[in-house]
Amino acid sequence: MSMDETIRTKLTAAFSPEHLEVLNESSLHAGHHHTGRPHNERFPRDGETHYRVRIVAGAFTGMSRLERHRAVNAALADELASTVHALAVEARAPGEPGRRGT
Amino acid sequence: MSDIKELIDQEVKSGDVVLFMKGTPGFPQCGFSGQVVQILDYLGVEYKGINVLASDEMRQGIKDYSNWPTIPQLYVKGEFVGGCDIVREMFQAGELQQHLSQNGIATSSAA
């Protein structure tokens, strides 16, 4: 299973979202150093390191931003501890306006 | 409390606004850290930047301290506020300015 699919599967199981987008943004970070690794080791263009998730789920109703992010982080704890280096989270409850007015 | 936790606890409480980041405020070494620096600078907030790349122990320790898997991490009055996304969303909604002023921290741009 690709990392995109793993993330999708885990978030679906955890939150039964109404809407879920999993975007691999690794190519945007290609070439930036993986700090703590040898100096010449950089993120590859086809990597599975940087993700953005847009998720709308009833489970987030009444939760603060921090609580929502923590819940998503907890669902993806294994991935964050291994290959996923950065995870941007846009979590909304149904009916809340999005950043782009959607 | 382990040594590193104690050290981090001291750092977190060493200023009103403390940012654990990759690089320094003058030279951020990660785009996410850089975004938070830009927001704090825009607001004219006085803050202390701590470069986690200076120490592997600190880099892992801060994640354990807050139970938050990524860096940057912003603390106000010893309390974890959030990472890059949360700080940006709060800033865009005017909530960050509000949170700072509620904690008695001066910003130069009007909230």
Backbone of each chain as ProteinMPNN parsed JSONL, in Angstrom:
{"seq_chain_A": "MSMDETIRTKLTAAFSPEHLEVLNESSLHAGHHHTGRPHNERFPRDGETHYRVRIVAGAFTGMSRLERHRAVNAALADELASTVHALAVEARAPGEPGRRGT", "coords_chain_A": {"N_chain_A": [[0.859, -1.197, 0.0], [0.565, 2.22, -0.81], [1.881, 5.185, 0.792], [0.023, 7.261, 0.684], [-2.372, 5.84, 0.449], [-2.353, 4.405, 2.82], [-2.582, 6.462, 4.716], [-5.052, 7.496, 4.01], [-6.7, 5.267, 4.509], [-6.373, 4.898, 7.277], [-7.283, 7.34, 8.351], [-9.904, 7.324, 7.479], [-10.894, 5.14, 8.863], [-10.627, 6.084, 11.464], [-12.149, 8.467, 11.642], [-14.419, 8.445, 10.018], [-14.839, 10.289, 7.749], [-16.67, 12.965, 6.087], [-15.595, 14.212, 3.999], [-12.491, 13.859, 2.432], [-9.228, 14.637, 1.671], [-6.103, 13.652, 0.598], [-3.035, 14.865, 0.179], [-0.001, 14.534, -1.43], [2.727, 16.314, -0.845], [5.354, 16.132, -1.198], [7.076, 16.605, -3.348], [7.297, 19.33, -3.414], [9.1, 19.817, -1.518], [11.372, 18.689, -2.286], [14.849, 18.183, -2.321], [15.32, 19.679, -0.111], [17.097, 19.489, 2.939], [17.34, 16.474, 4.814], [17.526, 16.83, 7.948], [19.933, 15.822, 10.355], [20.611, 13.61, 9.034], [23.052, 12.209, 6.741], [24.901, 14.774, 5.059], [24.602, 14.91, 2.279], [22.255, 13.699, 1.766], [19.108, 14.103, 0.568], [15.634, 15.134, 0.369], [13.849, 13.104, -1.864], [12.338, 13.686, -5.094], [10.159, 12.06, -5.619], [9.224, 11.374, -3.152], [7.75, 10.204, 0.005], [7.123, 11.96, 2.134], [6.126, 14.452, 2.894], [2.995, 15.6, 3.674], [-0.38, 16.777, 3.135], [-3.469, 16.965, 4.667], [-6.9, 17.29, 4.076], [-9.712, 17.36, 5.832], [-13.051, 16.648, 6.654], [-15.169, 16.103, 9.213], [-17.663, 14.819, 11.397], [-16.734, 14.12, 13.855], [-15.069, 16.125, 14.688], [-16.517, 18.18, 15.69], [-16.987, 20.616, 18.123], [-14.405, 20.395, 18.999], [-11.239, 21.926, 19.694], [-8.821, 23.659, 17.599], [-6.285, 22.661, 18.217], [-6.921, 20.258, 19.466], [-8.094, 18.869, 17.349], [-5.966, 18.586, 15.555], [-4.299, 17.08, 17.153], [-5.796, 14.744, 17.339], [-5.751, 13.815, 14.696], [-2.994, 13.492, 14.373], [-2.609, 11.453, 16.238], [-3.968, 9.332, 15.075], [-2.301, 8.829, 12.991], [0.086, 8.105, 14.086], [2.05, 6.067, 13.823], [2.969, 6.418, 11.22], [3.962, 8.994, 11.321], [6.04, 8.578, 12.989], [7.733, 7.157, 11.46], [8.202, 7.339, 8.204], [6.87, 9.709, 7.44], [7.42, 13.08, 7.464], [6.457, 15.605, 7.65], [3.293, 16.961, 8.308], [0.561, 18.562, 7.222], [-2.438, 19.851, 8.432], [-5.792, 20.302, 7.726], [-8.527, 20.555, 9.317], [-11.96, 20.216, 9.666], [-15.236, 20.618, 11.045], [-18.424, 19.432, 9.884], [-20.14, 21.878, 7.958], [-18.69, 24.048, 8.807], [-16.971, 26.979, 7.7], [-14.479, 26.811, 5.142], [-11.019, 27.617, 4.456], [-10.902, 28.615, 1.932], [-13.375, 29.441, 1.498], [-15.012, 27.358, 0.895]], "CA_chain_A": [[0.0, 0.0, 0.0], [1.346, 3.454, -0.809], [1.647, 5.982, 1.993], [-1.242, 7.983, 0.485], [-3.474, 4.926, 0.745], [-2.31, 4.098, 4.256], [-3.121, 7.626, 5.43], [-6.482, 7.538, 3.694], [-7.359, 4.15, 5.202], [-6.36, 5.12, 8.729], [-8.146, 8.476, 8.701], [-11.277, 6.898, 7.241], [-11.268, 4.266, 9.982], [-10.665, 6.826, 12.728], [-13.07, 9.612, 11.705], [-15.531, 8.345, 9.049], [-15.006, 11.665, 7.254], [-17.57, 13.298, 4.979], [-14.728, 14.632, 2.915], [-11.087, 13.611, 2.778], [-8.225, 14.769, 0.608], [-4.731, 13.405, 1.046], [-2.153, 15.407, -0.862], [1.432, 14.316, -1.239], [3.419, 17.552, -1.231], [6.797, 15.864, -1.05], [7.875, 17.175, -4.434], [7.536, 20.744, -3.101], [10.198, 19.899, -0.549], [12.509, 17.941, -2.813], [16.101, 18.921, -2.272], [15.605, 20.225, 1.215], [17.858, 18.491, 3.701], [16.801, 15.732, 5.944], [18.508, 17.147, 8.974], [20.273, 14.686, 11.186], [21.098, 12.573, 8.116], [24.255, 12.693, 6.05], [24.683, 16.067, 4.423], [24.218, 14.82, 0.865], [20.977, 13.025, 1.621], [18.048, 15.104, 0.472], [14.348, 14.53, 0.056], [13.693, 12.859, -3.298], [11.156, 14.278, -5.706], [9.038, 11.119, -5.562], [9.203, 10.896, -1.777], [6.501, 10.104, 0.758], [7.589, 12.578, 3.375], [5.362, 15.655, 3.256], [1.584, 15.431, 3.314], [-1.415, 17.683, 3.612], [-4.785, 16.336, 4.648], [-8.083, 18.123, 4.265], [-10.664, 16.389, 6.344], [-14.275, 17.18, 7.247], [-15.781, 14.986, 9.925], [-18.494, 15.149, 12.555], [-15.948, 13.878, 15.066], [-14.343, 17.341, 15.086], [-17.453, 19.154, 16.276], [-16.725, 20.932, 19.531], [-12.981, 20.272, 19.334], [-10.407, 23.075, 19.324], [-7.849, 23.357, 16.543], [-5.217, 21.827, 18.755], [-7.483, 18.915, 19.699], [-8.289, 18.228, 16.043], [-4.655, 18.182, 15.044], [-3.803, 15.983, 17.991], [-6.54, 13.531, 16.993], [-5.218, 13.342, 13.413], [-1.636, 13.007, 14.646], [-2.685, 10.178, 16.96], [-4.39, 8.3, 14.119], [-1.182, 8.571, 12.075], [1.295, 8.115, 14.927], [3.077, 5.155, 13.28], [3.524, 7.0, 9.999], [4.748, 10.168, 11.71], [7.266, 8.12, 13.655], [8.634, 6.532, 10.484], [8.612, 8.065, 6.992], [6.239, 11.009, 7.229], [8.266, 14.058, 8.133], [5.641, 16.785, 7.9], [1.877, 16.72, 8.045], [-0.269, 19.75, 7.381], [-3.792, 19.366, 8.7], [-6.923, 21.234, 7.669], [-9.61, 19.73, 9.854], [-13.174, 20.987, 9.908], [-16.486, 19.915, 11.31], [-19.364, 19.731, 8.803], [-20.827, 23.167, 8.05], [-17.769, 25.15, 9.098], [-16.375, 27.496, 6.475], [-13.077, 26.504, 4.897], [-10.172, 28.781, 4.211], [-11.167, 29.167, 0.601], [-14.798, 29.714, 1.42], [-15.741, 26.192, 0.405]], "C_chain_A": [[0.891, 1.241, 0.0], [1.027, 4.234, 0.471], [0.336, 6.77, 1.872], [-2.427, 7.106, 0.897], [-3.529, 4.58, 2.228], [-2.942, 5.233, 5.057], [-4.635, 7.693, 5.248], [-7.248, 6.47, 4.497], [-7.458, 4.429, 6.702], [-7.286, 6.267, 9.136], [-9.616, 8.119, 8.502], [-11.76, 6.036, 8.406], [-11.465, 5.071, 11.266], [-11.815, 7.837, 12.786], [-14.322, 9.487, 10.832], [-15.816, 9.7, 8.405], [-16.038, 11.793, 6.137], [-16.753, 13.638, 3.748], [-13.287, 14.4, 3.355], [-10.214, 13.772, 1.546], [-6.872, 14.497, 1.236], [-3.807, 13.832, -0.082], [-0.7, 15.141, -0.495], [2.152, 15.556, -1.762], [4.933, 17.385, -1.181], [7.626, 16.545, -2.132], [8.177, 18.653, -4.19], [8.747, 20.908, -2.193], [11.431, 19.145, -1.03], [13.761, 18.797, -2.735], [16.358, 19.554, -0.929], [16.2, 19.114, 2.066], [16.992, 17.706, 4.643], [17.804, 15.897, 7.063], [18.728, 15.946, 9.873], [20.741, 13.501, 10.355], [22.362, 13.098, 7.445], [23.934, 13.893, 5.168], [24.177, 15.965, 2.989], [22.874, 14.13, 0.66], [19.854, 14.055, 1.645], [16.744, 14.411, 0.151], [14.228, 14.307, -1.446], [12.378, 13.445, -3.805], [9.923, 13.364, -5.601], [8.843, 10.585, -4.142], [7.808, 10.786, -1.176], [6.754, 10.689, 2.143], [6.706, 13.738, 3.843], [3.926, 15.518, 2.758], [0.728, 16.562, 3.842], [-2.713, 16.905, 3.594], [-5.855, 17.391, 4.88], [-9.186, 17.169, 4.656], [-11.852, 17.104, 6.988], [-14.983, 16.011, 7.91], [-16.568, 15.479, 11.132], [-17.733, 15.001, 13.862], [-15.263, 15.148, 15.575], [-15.242, 18.393, 15.73], [-17.122, 19.363, 17.755], [-15.27, 20.789, 19.947], [-12.247, 21.541, 18.911], [-9.478, 22.661, 18.187], [-6.795, 22.369, 17.026], [-5.714, 20.392, 18.954], [-7.667, 18.159, 18.379], [-6.962, 17.732, 15.479], [-4.105, 17.016, 15.854], [-4.495, 14.672, 17.623], [-6.02, 12.941, 15.68], [-3.808, 12.78, 13.61], [-1.667, 11.631, 15.306], [-3.058, 9.05, 16.002], [-3.236, 7.903, 13.196], [0.156, 8.494, 12.822], [2.41, 7.245, 14.337], [3.77, 5.784, 12.073], [4.409, 8.196, 10.339], [6.063, 9.756, 12.369], [8.232, 7.507, 12.642], [8.922, 7.476, 9.316], [8.035, 9.466, 6.851], [6.918, 12.051, 8.111], [7.452, 15.31, 8.471], [4.204, 16.514, 7.482], [1.117, 18.016, 8.303], [-1.712, 19.274, 7.498], [-4.787, 20.51, 8.553], [-8.137, 20.425, 8.073], [-10.818, 20.6, 10.178], [-14.309, 20.07, 10.323], [-17.45, 20.274, 10.179], [-20.033, 21.087, 9.03], [-19.916, 24.333, 8.382], [-17.169, 25.661, 7.799], [-14.91, 27.098, 6.359], [-12.307, 27.763, 4.61], [-10.474, 29.432, 2.884], [-12.657, 29.388, 0.405], [-15.602, 28.552, 0.883], [-16.516, 25.55, 1.542]], "O_chain_A": [[1.872, 1.296, 0.741], [0.028, 3.969, 1.141], [-0.382, 6.927, 2.86], [-3.346, 7.549, 1.585], [-4.605, 4.476, 2.817], [-3.739, 4.995, 5.964], [-5.388, 7.913, 6.196], [-8.298, 6.743, 5.078], [-8.505, 4.218, 7.314], [-7.989, 6.176, 10.142], [-10.474, 8.559, 9.267], [-12.889, 6.183, 8.875], [-12.359, 4.777, 12.06], [-12.397, 8.047, 13.85], [-15.201, 10.346, 10.903], [-16.934, 10.206, 8.51], [-16.252, 10.868, 5.353], [-17.162, 13.386, 2.615], [-12.91, 14.699, 4.488], [-10.432, 13.13, 0.519], [-6.541, 15.05, 2.285], [-3.8, 13.236, -1.159], [-0.239, 15.477, 0.595], [2.182, 15.811, -2.966], [5.685, 18.359, -1.128], [8.739, 17.006, -1.875], [9.174, 19.178, -4.685], [9.34, 21.983, -2.107], [12.403, 18.981, -0.294], [13.735, 19.988, -3.044], [17.49, 19.93, -0.628], [15.844, 17.944, 1.923], [16.023, 18.223, 5.201], [18.81, 15.19, 7.12], [17.815, 15.156, 10.116], [21.213, 12.503, 10.9], [22.701, 14.275, 7.564], [22.843, 14.005, 4.61], [23.419, 16.82, 2.53], [22.405, 13.99, -0.47], [19.68, 14.782, 2.623], [16.726, 13.258, -0.281], [14.48, 15.226, -2.225], [11.438, 13.667, -3.041], [8.792, 13.841, -5.506], [8.354, 9.471, -3.957], [6.821, 11.218, -1.771], [6.62, 10.017, 3.166], [6.56, 13.973, 5.043], [3.685, 15.342, 1.564], [1.049, 17.21, 4.838], [-3.025, 16.248, 2.6], [-5.735, 18.256, 5.748], [-9.547, 16.273, 3.893], [-11.679, 18.042, 7.766], [-15.353, 15.042, 7.246], [-16.176, 16.437, 11.798], [-18.04, 15.666, 14.852], [-14.915, 15.238, 16.752], [-14.751, 19.391, 16.257], [-16.995, 18.41, 18.523], [-14.926, 21.029, 21.104], [-12.584, 22.156, 17.9], [-9.362, 21.481, 17.856], [-6.463, 21.393, 16.354], [-5.007, 19.433, 18.646], [-7.424, 16.954, 18.307], [-6.856, 16.606, 14.992], [-3.518, 16.084, 15.303], [-3.862, 13.616, 17.596], [-5.865, 11.726, 15.557], [-3.474, 11.722, 13.077], [-0.865, 10.756, 14.982], [-2.528, 7.943, 16.104], [-3.197, 6.784, 12.684], [1.213, 8.78, 12.261], [3.576, 7.637, 14.347], [4.988, 5.696, 11.921], [5.463, 8.396, 9.735], [7.058, 10.479, 12.318], [9.418, 7.355, 12.932], [9.801, 8.331, 9.425], [8.644, 10.323, 6.21], [6.978, 11.916, 9.333], [7.728, 15.99, 9.46], [3.943, 15.916, 6.439], [1.038, 18.501, 9.431], [-2.149, 18.399, 6.75], [-4.639, 21.558, 9.182], [-8.707, 19.695, 7.262], [-10.701, 21.602, 10.883], [-14.326, 18.886, 9.985], [-17.3, 21.333, 9.569], [-20.443, 21.408, 10.145], [-20.32, 25.489, 8.254], [-16.886, 24.876, 6.893], [-14.189, 27.053, 7.355], [-12.878, 28.851, 4.53], [-10.324, 30.643, 2.72], [-13.136, 29.506, -0.723], [-16.745, 28.727, 0.46], [-17.2, 24.548, 1.334]]}, "seq_chain_B": "MSDIKELIDQEVKSGDVVLFMKGTPGFPQCGFSGQVVQILDYLGVEYKGINVLASDEMRQGIKDYSNWPTIPQLYVKGEFVGGCDIVREMFQAGELQQHLSQNGIATSSAA", "coords_chain_B": {"N_chain_B": [[11.689, 13.578, 36.404], [13.459, 13.61, 33.386], [16.767, 14.743, 32.459], [16.769, 16.171, 30.009], [14.094, 16.772, 29.674], [13.695, 18.414, 31.838], [15.368, 20.513, 31.199], [14.115, 21.427, 28.856], [11.666, 22.166, 29.918], [12.483, 24.311, 31.491], [13.348, 26.031, 29.452], [10.953, 26.45, 28.032], [9.56, 27.905, 29.868], [11.091, 30.117, 30.032], [10.58, 32.476, 28.812], [7.994, 34.801, 27.734], [7.011, 34.284, 25.192], [7.949, 31.604, 23.363], [9.668, 29.991, 20.829], [10.227, 26.909, 19.464], [12.258, 25.806, 16.993], [13.525, 25.032, 13.648], [16.639, 26.024, 12.884], [17.395, 29.54, 13.186], [15.701, 32.58, 14.281], [16.711, 34.575, 12.587], [17.708, 33.085, 10.527], [15.991, 30.84, 9.408], [15.778, 27.311, 8.959], [13.924, 25.754, 7.779], [10.923, 25.67, 5.988], [8.481, 25.706, 7.364], [9.095, 26.481, 9.958], [10.05, 28.978, 9.272], [7.726, 30.289, 8.437], [6.308, 30.697, 10.825], [8.066, 32.363, 12.173], [7.922, 34.601, 10.475], [5.276, 35.414, 10.947], [5.318, 36.042, 13.692], [7.212, 38.072, 13.651], [5.919, 39.907, 12.023], [3.821, 40.605, 13.691], [5.231, 41.899, 15.544], [6.083, 40.818, 17.935], [7.909, 40.122, 20.858], [10.093, 37.46, 21.121], [11.57, 34.288, 22.002], [13.748, 32.349, 20.197], [14.452, 28.945, 19.793], [16.845, 26.833, 18.631], [16.359, 23.735, 17.49], [17.941, 22.12, 16.019], [20.402, 22.271, 17.002], [20.784, 20.337, 18.843], [20.332, 16.901, 19.067], [19.06, 15.653, 21.113], [17.413, 17.607, 22.128], [15.817, 18.03, 19.929], [14.334, 15.659, 19.663], [13.383, 15.568, 22.234], [11.638, 17.755, 22.598], [9.453, 17.022, 21.145], [8.493, 14.883, 22.574], [7.941, 16.155, 24.939], [5.733, 17.842, 24.465], [4.042, 16.071, 23.338], [3.726, 16.209, 20.567], [4.232, 15.837, 17.153], [5.831, 17.276, 15.387], [7.966, 20.011, 14.314], [7.953, 23.471, 13.713], [7.226, 24.543, 17.157], [5.138, 26.48, 19.1], [5.114, 28.303, 22.098], [3.259, 29.989, 24.56], [3.469, 31.807, 27.437], [4.378, 29.505, 28.745], [2.657, 27.603, 27.805], [1.666, 25.234, 25.371], [0.874, 26.253, 22.147], [0.628, 25.605, 19.398], [1.548, 24.12, 16.189], [2.933, 24.993, 12.966], [0.66, 25.154, 11.149], [-1.544, 25.61, 12.867], [-0.801, 27.954, 14.164], [-0.715, 29.672, 11.947], [-3.39, 29.572, 11.051], [-4.672, 30.604, 13.296], [-3.583, 33.158, 13.335], [-4.557, 34.192, 10.912], [-7.241, 34.274, 11.498], [-7.288, 36.163, 13.417], [-7.066, 35.29, 15.951], [-4.677, 34.703, 17.157], [-3.479, 37.115, 17.784], [-5.316, 37.954, 19.638], [-5.035, 35.96, 21.586], [-2.442, 36.496, 22.436], [-2.682, 39.11, 23.441], [-4.474, 38.678, 25.479], [-2.864, 37.361, 27.186], [-1.302, 39.327, 28.044], [0.735, 40.193, 26.366], [2.57, 42.313, 24.364], [1.814, 43.498, 21.09], [2.866, 44.952, 18.006], [1.34, 45.561, 15.78], [-2.046, 46.441, 15.275], [-4.611, 44.405, 16.637]], "CA_chain_B": [[11.849, 14.216, 35.1], [14.804, 13.418, 32.859], [17.526, 15.989, 32.311], [16.363, 16.939, 28.829], [12.747, 17.301, 29.939], [13.855, 19.516, 32.782], [15.965, 21.608, 30.428], [13.068, 21.953, 27.974], [10.699, 22.837, 30.785], [13.084, 25.613, 31.828], [13.337, 26.861, 28.238], [9.561, 26.799, 27.733], [9.123, 28.908, 30.842], [12.13, 31.154, 30.144], [10.101, 33.726, 28.223], [6.546, 34.818, 27.505], [6.766, 33.642, 23.899], [9.122, 30.795, 23.036], [9.467, 29.204, 19.606], [11.184, 25.848, 19.145], [12.277, 25.852, 15.537], [14.729, 24.569, 12.966], [17.358, 27.234, 12.529], [17.236, 30.666, 14.106], [14.79, 33.571, 13.702], [17.391, 35.277, 11.508], [18.04, 32.164, 9.451], [15.228, 29.592, 9.57], [16.26, 26.264, 8.057], [12.793, 24.945, 7.35], [9.863, 26.596, 5.587], [7.416, 25.778, 8.359], [9.626, 27.348, 11.015], [10.138, 30.316, 8.701], [6.393, 30.91, 8.411], [5.956, 31.163, 12.171], [8.945, 33.513, 12.401], [7.355, 35.744, 9.743], [4.055, 35.855, 11.622], [5.693, 36.694, 14.959], [7.883, 39.329, 13.303], [4.878, 40.806, 11.523], [3.067, 41.096, 14.844], [6.132, 42.668, 16.401], [6.125, 40.181, 19.252], [9.227, 39.714, 21.327], [10.074, 36.034, 21.416], [12.861, 33.618, 22.063], [13.824, 31.217, 19.282], [15.387, 27.905, 20.217], [17.18, 26.012, 17.465], [16.412, 22.32, 17.905], [18.973, 21.424, 15.248], [21.651, 22.338, 17.762], [20.908, 19.173, 19.716], [19.431, 15.792, 18.757], [18.293, 15.38, 22.329], [16.39, 18.657, 22.184], [14.941, 17.847, 18.778], [13.389, 14.599, 20.009], [12.817, 15.858, 23.55], [10.52, 18.705, 22.54], [8.305, 16.271, 20.623], [7.975, 14.089, 23.694], [7.468, 17.09, 25.971], [4.406, 18.362, 24.125], [3.312, 15.035, 22.611], [3.43, 16.816, 19.259], [5.276, 15.127, 16.395], [6.578, 18.084, 14.425], [8.576, 21.293, 14.675], [8.052, 24.3, 14.922], [6.259, 24.516, 18.246], [5.066, 27.788, 19.746], [4.63, 28.324, 23.486], [2.961, 31.294, 25.139], [3.38, 31.694, 28.898], [4.599, 28.125, 29.16], [1.626, 26.692, 27.302], [1.782, 24.908, 23.957], [-0.187, 26.845, 21.324], [0.459, 24.785, 18.212], [2.59, 24.106, 15.178], [2.833, 25.993, 11.904], [-0.717, 25.306, 10.639], [-2.428, 26.183, 13.885], [-0.387, 29.344, 14.352], [-1.134, 30.437, 10.773], [-4.855, 29.691, 11.057], [-5.036, 31.53, 14.374], [-3.182, 34.491, 12.894], [-5.478, 34.636, 9.864], [-8.559, 34.516, 12.106], [-7.132, 37.187, 14.445], [-7.091, 34.659, 17.277], [-3.337, 34.705, 17.747], [-3.329, 38.446, 18.357], [-6.196, 37.941, 20.809], [-4.412, 35.082, 22.573], [-1.269, 37.188, 22.966], [-3.061, 40.255, 24.27], [-5.092, 38.14, 26.698], [-1.775, 36.962, 28.065], [-0.551, 40.528, 28.408], [1.924, 40.322, 25.532], [2.383, 43.441, 23.443], [2.087, 43.36, 19.662], [2.967, 46.31, 17.468], [0.244, 45.828, 14.851], [-3.334, 46.352, 15.968], [-5.273, 43.106, 16.41]], "C_chain_B": [[13.285, 14.034, 34.617], [15.471, 14.775, 32.657], [17.015, 16.835, 31.158], [14.975, 17.536, 29.036], [12.828, 18.514, 30.851], [14.406, 20.756, 32.068], [14.908, 22.256, 29.527], [12.036, 22.726, 28.788], [11.204, 24.228, 31.178], [13.028, 26.563, 30.637], [11.921, 27.364, 27.933], [9.101, 27.945, 28.628], [10.095, 30.081, 30.939], [11.692, 32.481, 29.536], [8.604, 33.647, 28.022], [6.189, 34.091, 26.214], [8.05, 32.916, 23.497], [8.795, 29.928, 21.823], [10.601, 28.188, 19.446], [11.128, 25.658, 17.642], [13.536, 25.216, 14.985], [15.429, 25.796, 12.419], [17.095, 28.304, 13.575], [16.263, 31.667, 13.488], [15.419, 34.326, 12.527], [17.667, 34.398, 10.3], [17.316, 30.838, 9.656], [15.7, 28.554, 8.547], [15.159, 25.311, 7.616], [11.658, 25.919, 7.058], [8.776, 26.767, 6.63], [7.843, 26.658, 9.538], [9.656, 28.793, 10.53], [8.794, 31.034, 8.69], [6.014, 31.462, 9.78], [6.797, 32.383, 12.549], [8.36, 34.76, 11.73], [6.127, 36.308, 10.447], [4.409, 36.609, 12.908], [6.37, 38.033, 14.684], [6.867, 40.364, 12.82], [4.101, 41.439, 12.678], [3.93, 41.924, 15.788], [6.212, 42.127, 17.817], [7.573, 39.89, 19.614], [9.167, 38.238, 21.667], [11.489, 35.484, 21.421], [12.81, 32.429, 21.12], [14.845, 30.21, 19.78], [15.6, 26.951, 19.036], [17.332, 24.555, 17.881], [17.468, 21.543, 17.116], [20.322, 21.436, 15.977], [21.848, 21.091, 18.617], [19.871, 18.106, 19.359], [18.5, 15.509, 19.926], [17.122, 16.355, 22.449], [15.349, 18.432, 21.09], [13.903, 16.747, 19.052], [12.644, 14.958, 21.293], [11.603, 16.775, 23.496], [9.265, 18.022, 21.998], [7.666, 15.447, 21.731], [7.321, 15.001, 24.734], [6.02, 17.5, 25.721], [3.492, 17.286, 23.55], [2.812, 15.588, 21.274], [4.558, 16.399, 18.325], [6.163, 15.999, 15.517], [7.082, 19.391, 15.04], [8.281, 22.235, 13.518], [6.952, 24.044, 15.959], [6.317, 25.861, 18.967], [4.454, 27.669, 21.148], [4.393, 29.765, 23.921], [2.712, 31.099, 26.621], [3.454, 30.231, 29.338], [3.604, 27.129, 28.622], [1.757, 26.488, 25.8], [0.591, 25.48, 23.185], [-0.438, 25.998, 20.082], [1.685, 24.813, 17.323], [2.286, 25.137, 14.106], [1.39, 26.228, 11.442], [-1.608, 26.037, 11.614], [-2.095, 27.652, 14.086], [-0.863, 30.198, 13.166], [-2.648, 30.643, 10.75], [-5.316, 30.672, 12.126], [-4.725, 32.964, 13.973], [-4.189, 35.032, 11.883], [-6.852, 34.974, 10.432], [-8.5, 35.62, 13.164], [-7.066, 36.62, 15.857], [-5.728, 34.681, 17.957], [-3.095, 36.037, 18.458], [-4.109, 38.522, 19.682], [-5.556, 37.135, 21.954], [-3.218, 35.775, 23.237], [-1.695, 38.329, 23.886], [-3.749, 39.789, 25.555], [-4.038, 37.71, 27.71], [-0.85, 38.135, 28.401], [0.71, 40.735, 27.593], [1.666, 41.366, 24.438], [2.66, 43.029, 22.003], [2.084, 44.766, 19.076], [1.861, 46.609, 16.464], [-1.075, 45.595, 15.574], [-4.032, 45.04, 15.626], [-6.61, 43.329, 15.72]], "O_chain_B": [[14.226, 14.281, 35.371], [14.815, 15.817, 32.682], [16.845, 18.048, 31.288], [14.709, 18.666, 28.624], [12.124, 19.506, 30.66], [13.967, 21.881, 32.305], [14.819, 23.481, 29.446], [11.593, 23.804, 28.391], [10.443, 25.195, 31.194], [12.705, 27.742, 30.783], [11.716, 28.536, 27.62], [8.356, 28.83, 28.205], [9.953, 30.939, 31.811], [12.358, 33.499, 29.723], [8.007, 32.576, 28.124], [5.191, 33.373, 26.149], [9.097, 33.536, 23.315], [7.783, 29.228, 21.794], [11.769, 28.552, 19.312], [10.066, 25.381, 17.084], [14.477, 24.903, 15.715], [14.878, 26.521, 11.591], [16.64, 28.024, 14.685], [16.019, 31.611, 12.283], [14.722, 34.675, 11.574], [17.839, 34.893, 9.187], [17.929, 29.837, 10.028], [15.986, 28.895, 7.4], [15.425, 24.206, 7.143], [11.455, 26.882, 7.797], [8.209, 27.851, 6.768], [7.065, 27.466, 10.044], [9.331, 29.716, 11.277], [8.729, 32.244, 8.907], [5.465, 32.559, 9.886], [6.297, 33.321, 13.169], [8.308, 35.833, 12.33], [5.955, 37.524, 10.535], [3.866, 37.68, 13.177], [6.135, 39.011, 15.393], [6.949, 41.542, 13.167], [3.77, 42.625, 12.657], [3.426, 42.566, 16.71], [6.387, 42.879, 18.776], [8.362, 39.464, 18.771], [8.291, 37.806, 22.416], [12.441, 36.094, 20.934], [11.919, 31.587, 21.233], [15.964, 30.571, 20.144], [14.656, 26.35, 18.522], [18.305, 24.184, 18.538], [17.845, 20.437, 17.502], [21.25, 20.711, 15.616], [22.96, 20.819, 19.068], [18.671, 18.381, 19.352], [17.328, 15.174, 19.754], [16.008, 15.982, 22.816], [14.152, 18.622, 21.306], [12.73, 16.898, 18.709], [11.449, 14.697, 21.432], [10.65, 16.597, 24.256], [8.147, 18.398, 22.35], [6.442, 15.332, 21.809], [6.294, 14.665, 25.324], [5.192, 17.505, 26.632], [2.313, 17.538, 23.3], [1.643, 15.448, 20.914], [5.728, 16.585, 18.66], [7.147, 15.513, 14.959], [6.673, 19.798, 16.127], [8.365, 21.784, 12.375], [5.921, 23.431, 15.682], [7.38, 26.319, 19.385], [3.424, 27.024, 21.345], [5.219, 30.645, 23.68], [1.847, 30.317, 27.017], [2.689, 29.786, 30.194], [3.681, 25.941, 28.934], [1.937, 27.445, 25.047], [-0.562, 25.221, 23.531], [-1.587, 25.707, 19.75], [2.703, 25.427, 17.639], [1.48, 26.044, 14.313], [0.948, 27.373, 11.354], [-2.334, 26.961, 11.247], [-2.989, 28.494, 14.17], [-1.354, 31.311, 13.357], [-3.132, 31.74, 10.469], [-6.228, 31.469, 11.903], [-5.508, 33.876, 14.239], [-4.622, 36.18, 11.979], [-7.546, 35.85, 9.916], [-9.524, 35.981, 13.744], [-7.015, 37.365, 16.836], [-5.637, 34.679, 19.185], [-2.578, 36.081, 19.574], [-3.639, 39.065, 20.682], [-5.538, 37.561, 23.11], [-3.012, 35.655, 24.444], [-1.143, 38.498, 24.973], [-3.621, 40.431, 26.598], [-4.277, 37.696, 28.918], [0.23, 37.957, 28.962], [1.653, 41.375, 28.058], [0.681, 41.3, 23.702], [3.616, 42.304, 21.726], [1.398, 45.658, 19.574], [1.473, 47.765, 16.299], [-1.204, 44.673, 16.379], [-4.043, 44.615, 14.471], [-7.326, 42.369, 15.438]]}, "name": "protein", "num_of_chains": 2, "seq": "MSMDETIRTKLTAAFSPEHLEVLNESSLHAGHHHTGRPHNERFPRDGETHYRVRIVAGAFTGMSRLERHRAVNAALADELASTVHALAVEARAPGEPGRRGTMSDIKELIDQEVKSGDVVLFMKGTPGFPQCGFSGQVVQILDYLGVEYKGINVLASDEMRQGIKDYSNWPTIPQLYVKGEFVGGCDIVREMFQAGELQQHLSQNGIATSSAA"}
